[in-house]
Amino acid sequence: MTSASPWLGSELVLASNNKGKLAEFELLFSELHLNTQIIPQGQLNIPDAIEDGLSFIENAIIKARHAARISGKAAIADDSGLVVPILNGAPGIYSARYAGEHGNDAANNEKLLQELLPYRKTEQAIKGMFVCVLALLRHADDPLPIIVQGIWQGEILDQARGEHGFGYDPLFWIPELKCSSAEIAKAEKNKISHRGQAMQKLKAQLLSS
């Protein structure tokens, strides 16, 4: 493996303590042969940022800048969620706490189903999209962070299907595969998902920088 990237340094703070995200970023940087260690912000006693932006991009930058400022290192963050155009973009940036309690998948899914009931009689298929925005900052005052986004188009089911995944996966129908996001294997999902698309774009950006 090559030496640490002078562009990033030897350490990169992940503005999250999610083990799944940590594994994805570690794999990406390993594939790029960058000897950059990914450190979850919790290991540095960095508290969660206040996500008061009004878009995925704003919140991703807020989280990355917060982690970079406290740590003094480069930082990366993602902000993601489900957007349903017929609901004016809801759940959107509030996806994880749509029903009030952060991370209550069952309650969030039930609220989404209830909100869509009035449209079921008139709409043949209710469109939805998963969105992931990644923001990478070289330092806390970086005026030109790397920003990439992935969008995964689909439809919203009227009842849950599948046992895999998390969040809104059981309600997210993939027409070309004729299954829900919760019915496909994790490896297959990672190739086509919103986060998978964003990771590939980030890889391309890093290779060209």
Salt bridges, closest charged atoms under 4 A:
GLU11 OE1 - LYS73 NZ 2.61
GLU31 OE1 - LYS203 NZ 3.78
GLU51 OE1 - LYS63 NZ 3.79
ASP78 OD1 - LYS21 NZ 2.62
ASP78 OD2 - ARG195 NH2 2.93
ASP79 OD1 - LYS63 NZ 3.00
ASP141 OD1 - ARG69 NH2 2.85
ASP142 OD2 - ARG138 NH1 2.76
GLU155 OE2 - LYS127 NZ 3.61
ASP169 OD2 - LYS189 NZ 2.66
GLU183 OE2 - ARG161 NH2 3.36
